[in-house]
């Protein structure tokens, strides 16, 4: 389960064009708040989730959380 729908992203040269195409007006080193669902699959932004099995709150990068979710079709912590 997603804990926070919105996350903070720091803009840099490699992601500035991506966020500008989505309608965000940003330049280098800006920090913007975006919906977690808009993050690219390879994003390294750290998110918090609640394990659907044991209820523990845990953190990991968006990229790793997405990979785990796609494998199990639910949010699963490293202990479950």
C-alpha positions in Angstrom: 0.0 0.0 0.0 1.3 3.4 -0.9 1.9 5.6 2.2 2.4 9.0 0.4 0.8 9.7 -3.0 3.2 12.6 -3.6 7.0 12.6 -3.5 9.7 15.2 -3.9 11.9 15.1 -7.0 15.1 17.0 -7.5 15.5 18.2 -11.1 18.8 17.6 -12.9 20.0 17.5 -16.5 18.8 14.0 -17.1 15.2 14.4 -15.9 14.4 18.0 -16.7 13.0 17.3 -20.1 10.8 14.5 -18.8 9.2 16.7 -16.2 8.8 19.6 -18.5 7.0 17.4 -21.0 4.6 16.4 -18.3 3.7 20.1 -17.8 5.9 20.9 -14.8 7.8 24.2 -15.2 11.3 23.5 -13.8 15.0 24.1 -14.3 18.1 22.5 -12.9 18.3 21.8 -9.2 14.6 22.7 -8.6 12.7 20.5 -6.2 9.1 19.7 -7.2 6.4 17.6 -5.7 4.9 15.0 -8.1 2.4 12.2 -7.9 4.1 8.9 -7.3 2.3 7.5 -10.3 4.1 9.9 -12.6 7.6 8.7 -11.7 9.5 7.0 -14.5 10.0 3.2 -13.9 13.8 3.7 -13.4 13.4 6.4 -10.8 15.6 6.3 -7.7 13.3 8.4 -5.5 12.8 6.7 -2.1 9.2 5.9 -1.3 7.4 4.5 1.8 5.1 1.5 1.5 3.1 -0.6 3.9 3.5 -4.3 3.5 0.3 -6.0 2.4 1.3 -9.2 4.3 2.6 -8.0 7.7 1.6 -4.3 7.8 5.2 -3.1 8.4 6.1 0.3 6.9 9.3 0.1 4.8 11.2 2.3 2.3 13.0 1.6 -1.0 13.5 3.2 -4.3 10.6 3.5 -6.8 12.5 1.3 -9.2 12.9 -1.6 -6.7 9.4 -1.2 -5.3 7.9 -1.4 -8.8 9.9 -4.5 -9.6 8.7 -6.3 -6.4 5.1 -5.2 -6.9 5.1 -6.6 -10.5 6.5 -9.9 -9.2 4.0 -10.4 -6.4 1.0 -8.2 -7.4 1.2 -6.6 -4.0 3.5 -4.6 -1.8 5.8 -7.0 0.1 8.6 -6.1 2.5 11.9 -7.9 2.4 10.9 -10.1 5.4 7.8 -11.5 3.8 
